[in-house]
Amino acid sequence: MAETLLQLRDVARTFDVSPPWLDRVLERKPRALLKAVDGVSLGIVAGETLGLVGESGCGKSTVARLIVGLYTPTRGTIEFDGAVVAGDGAIDRTAQRAARRGMQMIFQDPYASLNPRWRVQNVIAEPILAQSPAMPRAEVASRVAVLLAQVGLAKVDGAKYPHQFSGGQRQRISIARALSTQPRFLICDEPTSALDVSVQAQVLNLMRELQHRLGLTYLFISHNLAVIHHIADRVGVMYLGRIVELAPTKRLFAAPRHPYTRMLLAAVPDLAMTGRARTAVAGEVPNPLDPPAGCAFHPRCPYAMDRCRRETPLLKPVRDGGEVACHAVEEDRL
């Protein structure tokens, strides 16, 4: 059995989005709490790529920021390499510092995630110097040159500024910066969504090559199901802050079990479906400030029954592999 590198246990994050106190008093309004993530539990095995998909606002990026420590969990625990690094209970501070070095994040927009006032060599060197401030500058420069070569750029590119590169090249710089601390785990928050299709393919192939060469583990967040199908070993589907289906990629795309997963896949353009009528799922994503009781998907689900409106389904294993949070699947109605 491969080791579990990252483990999330019932992780939740609630944001207070209430108006100012005086406005609430005058208008007699209660506090407004937004449950961006509501009890996510999953494990990522070393060396694999877990894809995370879902509609905008479902909590994918919040999960990513919780893992890297940009947010702290309201509830639950996050373990990295067997030690608790965030959440409830005793936190191993030594392991937490090691986790900060061992995990990095590649952000969605390469135009905004790089400092426009810094040369590329300084952008890539910053995490190295933050972790090892006493490292000789010659050694830092040598490591920067190696990192640039790993992502397909030249040493002389380090003297340029980010605005002198194309979008795909900027994302390569972001990847080099993420690799500068020699991490084991990378969180990729829609790293190809701002790129042209041909450039997306180049960046994805580069990431797969680096994964095999360096033994990396990925959490890959994307709206593009074709990208997830290409790069992920397993896929987690999120809806309103919860994981509703978690399964190996081939099984999920061949035989999706949850009605929401079926809806997402049915929305993908397919030449084989040309001329056929599509049955769209009614309704829109509920207001996260006032989510429906029971299963959050029940207002849009054609298989919903009274139990779905009362009881929140739990993520449970299914016969053909993976886990699903759906009463209809549990009762063999779907």
C-alpha positions as CSV (number, residue, x, y, z in Angstrom):
1,M,0.0,0.0,0.0
2,A,1.3,3.5,-0.9
3,E,1.6,6.0,1.9
4,T,-1.0,8.7,2.4
5,L,0.8,12.0,2.0
6,L,-2.1,14.3,2.8
7,Q,-5.2,13.5,4.9
8,L,-8.1,15.9,5.5
9,R,-10.6,14.8,8.2
10,D,-13.9,16.6,8.4
11,V,-12.4,19.9,7.4
12,A,-14.7,22.9,7.5
13,R,-14.2,26.7,7.0
14,T,-16.8,29.3,7.9
15,F,-16.5,32.9,7.0
16,D,-18.3,35.7,8.8
17,V,-19.8,37.9,6.1
18,S,-22.1,39.9,8.3
19,P,-22.7,43.6,7.9
20,P,-21.1,45.9,10.5
21,W,-22.4,45.6,14.0
22,L,-24.2,48.9,14.0
23,D,-26.0,48.1,10.8
24,R,-27.1,44.8,12.2
25,V,-28.5,46.4,15.3
26,L,-30.4,49.1,13.4
27,E,-31.8,46.7,10.8
28,R,-32.3,43.9,13.3
29,K,-30.5,41.4,11.2
30,P,-28.6,38.3,12.5
31,R,-25.0,37.5,11.7
32,A,-24.4,36.0,8.2
33,L,-22.1,32.9,8.2
34,L,-20.9,31.4,4.9
35,K,-19.9,27.7,5.0
36,A,-17.3,27.7,2.2
37,V,-16.2,24.2,3.1
38,D,-18.4,21.9,5.1
39,G,-16.9,18.7,6.3
40,V,-14.4,17.6,3.6
41,S,-12.6,14.3,4.2
42,L,-10.2,12.9,1.7
43,G,-6.7,11.4,1.4
44,I,-4.1,11.8,-1.3
45,V,-1.6,9.0,-1.8
46,A,2.0,9.9,-2.6
47,G,2.7,10.0,-6.3
48,E,-0.9,10.4,-7.5
49,T,-2.8,13.2,-9.0
50,L,-6.2,14.0,-7.4
51,G,-8.5,16.2,-9.5
52,L,-11.0,18.4,-7.9
53,V,-14.0,19.7,-9.9
54,G,-17.2,21.5,-9.4
55,E,-19.1,24.7,-10.3
56,S,-17.7,28.1,-9.3
57,G,-18.2,28.8,-5.6
58,C,-18.3,25.2,-4.5
59,G,-15.2,25.6,-2.2
60,K,-12.4,24.1,-4.4
61,S,-10.0,27.0,-4.0
62,T,-10.8,27.3,-0.3
63,V,-9.8,23.7,0.2
64,A,-6.5,24.5,-1.5
65,R,-5.9,27.5,0.7
66,L,-6.7,25.6,3.8
67,I,-4.1,22.9,2.9
68,V,-1.3,25.4,2.3
69,G,-2.1,27.4,5.4
70,L,-3.5,30.6,3.9
71,Y,-6.7,29.9,5.9
72,T,-7.1,28.0,9.2
73,P,-9.9,25.4,9.5
74,T,-12.9,26.2,11.5
75,R,-13.3,22.5,12.2
76,G,-11.4,19.3,11.4
77,T,-7.7,18.4,11.0
78,I,-5.2,18.4,8.2
79,E,-2.3,15.9,8.3
80,F,0.7,16.0,6.1
81,D,3.2,13.1,6.0
82,G,1.5,11.6,9.1
83,A,1.6,14.7,11.3
84,V,-1.2,17.2,12.2
85,V,-0.3,20.6,10.6
86,A,-3.6,22.4,11.0
87,G,-6.9,22.2,12.8
88,D,-8.2,20.7,16.0
89,G,-5.9,19.2,18.7
90,A,-2.2,19.4,19.2
91,I,-0.3,20.7,16.2
92,D,3.3,19.5,15.6
93,R,5.1,22.8,15.0
94,T,8.2,21.0,13.6
95,A,6.1,19.0,11.2
96,Q,4.2,22.2,10.3
97,R,7.4,24.0,9.3
98,A,8.5,21.0,7.3
99,A,5.0,20.9,5.6
100,R,5.5,24.6,4.6
101,R,8.6,23.5,2.7
102,G,7.1,20.3,1.4
103,M,4.0,21.8,-0.2
104,Q,3.6,24.6,-2.7
105,M,0.9,26.2,-4.7
106,I,0.6,27.2,-8.4
107,F,-2.0,29.9,-8.8
108,Q,-4.5,30.4,-11.6
109,D,-3.4,33.7,-13.1
110,P,0.3,33.8,-14.1
111,Y,-0.2,37.5,-14.8
112,A,-1.1,38.3,-11.2
113,S,0.9,35.8,-9.3
114,L,4.3,37.1,-10.3
115,N,5.8,40.4,-8.9
116,P,6.0,42.7,-12.0
117,R,8.8,44.7,-10.3
118,W,11.2,41.8,-9.8
119,R,13.4,40.0,-12.3
120,V,12.5,36.3,-12.8
121,Q,15.6,35.2,-11.0
122,N,14.6,37.1,-7.9
123,V,11.0,35.7,-8.1
124,I,12.3,32.1,-8.2
125,A,15.0,32.7,-5.6
126,E,12.7,34.3,-3.0
127,P,11.3,30.9,-1.5
128,I,14.9,29.5,-1.4
129,L,16.2,32.5,0.6
130,A,13.1,32.4,2.8
131,Q,13.8,28.8,3.8
132,S,17.6,29.1,3.8
133,P,18.7,32.7,4.3
134,A,22.4,31.8,4.9
135,M,22.7,30.0,1.5
136,P,25.5,31.5,-0.6
137,R,24.3,33.7,-3.4
138,A,26.3,31.7,-6.0
139,E,24.5,28.5,-4.9
140,V,21.1,30.2,-5.1
141,A,21.9,31.5,-8.7
142,S,22.9,27.9,-9.7
143,R,19.7,26.5,-8.3
144,V,17.6,29.1,-10.1
145,A,19.4,28.2,-13.4
146,V,18.6,24.5,-12.9
147,L,14.9,25.3,-12.1
148,L,14.6,27.4,-15.2
149,A,16.1,24.6,-17.3
150,Q,13.6,22.1,-15.7
151,V,10.6,24.1,-17.0
152,G,12.1,24.6,-20.5
153,L,13.5,28.2,-20.1
154,A,17.0,29.4,-20.5
155,K,19.4,30.8,-17.8
156,V,19.4,34.2,-19.5
157,D,15.6,34.4,-19.0
158,G,16.3,35.0,-15.3
159,A,17.4,38.5,-16.0
160,K,14.1,39.5,-17.6
161,Y,10.9,40.8,-16.1
162,P,7.6,38.8,-16.1
163,H,6.0,41.2,-18.7
164,Q,8.5,40.1,-21.2
165,F,7.1,36.6,-21.4
166,S,4.0,35.0,-22.8
167,G,1.2,33.5,-20.6
168,G,2.5,30.0,-21.0
169,Q,6.1,31.1,-20.2
170,R,4.8,33.0,-17.1
171,Q,3.1,29.8,-15.9
172,R,6.4,27.9,-16.4
173,I,8.0,30.5,-14.2
174,S,5.3,30.0,-11.6
175,I,6.0,26.2,-11.7
176,A,9.8,26.9,-11.3
177,R,9.1,29.0,-8.2
178,A,6.8,26.3,-6.8
179,L,9.6,23.7,-7.3
180,S,12.3,26.0,-5.7
181,T,11.9,24.5,-2.2
182,Q,12.0,20.9,-3.5
183,P,8.4,20.1,-2.4
184,R,6.7,16.7,-2.5
185,F,3.2,18.1,-2.9
186,L,1.9,20.7,-5.4
187,I,-1.5,22.3,-5.4
188,C,-2.5,23.4,-8.9
189,D,-5.4,25.9,-8.7
190,E,-6.6,26.0,-12.3
191,P,-3.1,26.6,-13.7
192,T,-4.1,26.3,-17.3
193,S,-7.4,28.1,-17.4
194,A,-5.9,31.5,-18.5
195,L,-3.9,29.9,-21.3
196,D,-4.6,29.0,-25.0
197,V,-5.5,25.4,-25.7
198,S,-2.2,24.6,-27.4
199,V,-0.2,26.2,-24.5
200,Q,-2.4,24.3,-22.0
201,A,-1.2,21.0,-23.5
202,Q,2.4,22.1,-23.3
203,V,2.0,23.0,-19.6
204,L,0.1,19.8,-18.7
205,N,2.7,17.7,-20.5
206,L,5.5,19.5,-18.6
207,M,3.7,18.9,-15.3
208,R,3.3,15.2,-16.0
209,E,7.0,15.0,-16.9
210,L,8.0,16.7,-13.7
211,Q,5.8,14.5,-11.7
212,H,7.4,11.3,-13.0
213,R,10.9,12.8,-12.8
214,L,10.7,14.3,-9.3
215,G,8.1,12.0,-7.7
216,L,5.6,14.8,-7.1
217,T,2.0,14.5,-5.8
218,Y,-0.6,16.8,-7.2
219,L,-4.0,18.2,-6.1
220,F,-5.3,19.6,-9.5
221,I,-8.2,22.0,-9.4
222,S,-10.0,22.7,-12.7
223,H,-13.3,23.5,-14.3
224,N,-12.2,21.7,-17.5
225,L,-13.2,18.1,-17.3
226,A,-11.1,17.2,-20.4
227,V,-8.0,18.5,-18.5
228,I,-9.0,16.4,-15.4
229,H,-9.5,13.3,-17.6
230,H,-6.1,13.8,-19.0
231,I,-4.0,14.3,-15.9
232,A,-5.9,13.0,-12.8
233,D,-5.7,9.5,-11.3
234,R,-8.7,10.1,-9.1
235,V,-11.4,12.7,-9.2
236,G,-13.3,14.4,-6.4
237,V,-16.6,16.3,-7.2
238,M,-17.6,19.2,-4.9
239,Y,-21.0,20.8,-4.5
240,L,-21.6,23.6,-2.0
241,G,-18.6,22.8,0.2
242,R,-18.9,19.0,0.3
243,I,-17.4,16.1,-1.6
244,V,-20.4,14.3,-3.3
245,E,-18.4,11.8,-5.3
246,L,-14.8,10.5,-5.2
247,A,-13.7,7.8,-7.7
248,P,-10.9,6.7,-10.0
249,T,-10.9,8.8,-13.2
250,K,-11.8,6.0,-15.6
251,R,-14.7,4.8,-13.5
252,L,-16.1,8.3,-12.9
253,F,-16.1,9.3,-16.6
254,A,-17.4,5.9,-17.8
255,A,-20.1,5.5,-15.1
256,P,-20.8,8.5,-12.9
257,R,-23.0,7.7,-9.9
258,H,-24.0,11.0,-8.3
259,P,-26.7,13.0,-10.2
260,Y,-24.5,16.1,-10.0
261,T,-21.6,14.3,-11.6
262,R,-23.9,13.2,-14.3
263,M,-25.1,16.7,-14.8
264,L,-21.5,18.0,-15.2
265,L,-20.5,15.3,-17.7
266,A,-23.8,15.8,-19.7
267,A,-22.9,19.5,-20.1
268,V,-19.7,18.7,-21.9
269,P,-20.0,19.2,-25.7
270,D,-19.9,15.8,-27.5
271,L,-20.0,15.2,-31.2
272,A,-21.7,11.9,-30.6
273,M,-24.7,13.8,-29.1
274,T,-25.1,16.1,-32.0
275,G,-28.8,16.5,-32.9
276,R,-30.0,14.8,-29.7
277,A,-32.1,16.5,-27.1
278,R,-30.4,17.2,-23.8
279,T,-32.3,17.1,-20.5
280,A,-31.0,20.0,-18.5
281,V,-31.1,19.8,-14.7
282,A,-33.5,22.5,-13.4
283,G,-32.6,25.2,-11.0
284,E,-29.4,27.0,-10.1
285,V,-26.8,26.7,-7.4
286,P,-28.5,27.6,-4.0
287,N,-27.4,30.6,-2.0
288,P,-24.5,29.4,0.1
289,L,-25.6,31.8,2.9
290,D,-28.9,29.9,3.1
291,P,-28.3,26.3,1.9
292,P,-31.2,23.9,1.6
293,A,-31.7,21.3,4.4
294,G,-30.7,17.7,3.8
295,C,-28.9,17.1,0.6
296,A,-27.8,20.4,-0.9
297,F,-28.4,19.1,-4.4
298,H,-32.0,18.0,-3.8
299,P,-33.7,21.2,-5.3
300,R,-32.1,20.3,-8.7
301,C,-32.1,16.5,-8.5
302,P,-34.8,14.5,-10.4
303,Y,-34.3,11.6,-8.0
304,A,-34.9,13.6,-4.8
305,M,-37.4,12.1,-2.2
306,D,-38.5,13.1,1.3
307,R,-35.3,11.6,2.9
308,C,-33.1,13.8,0.6
309,R,-34.9,16.9,1.9
310,R,-34.4,16.0,5.6
311,E,-31.1,14.1,5.9
312,T,-27.7,15.0,4.7
313,P,-26.1,12.0,2.8
314,L,-22.7,10.8,4.0
315,L,-19.8,9.8,1.6
316,K,-20.0,6.0,1.5
317,P,-18.1,3.4,-0.6
318,V,-19.9,1.9,-3.6
319,R,-19.6,-1.5,-5.2
320,D,-17.8,-0.5,-8.4
321,G,-15.2,1.6,-6.7
322,G,-15.0,5.1,-5.1
323,E,-17.4,6.8,-2.7
324,V,-20.7,8.6,-3.2
325,A,-22.8,10.8,-1.0
326,C,-26.3,10.2,-2.3
327,H,-29.4,8.5,-0.8
328,A,-30.6,7.4,-4.2
329,V,-27.4,5.5,-4.8
330,E,-27.4,4.1,-1.3
331,E,-31.0,2.8,-1.8
332,D,-30.3,1.5,-5.3
333,R,-32.7,3.9,-6.9
334,L,-30.0,5.2,-9.2
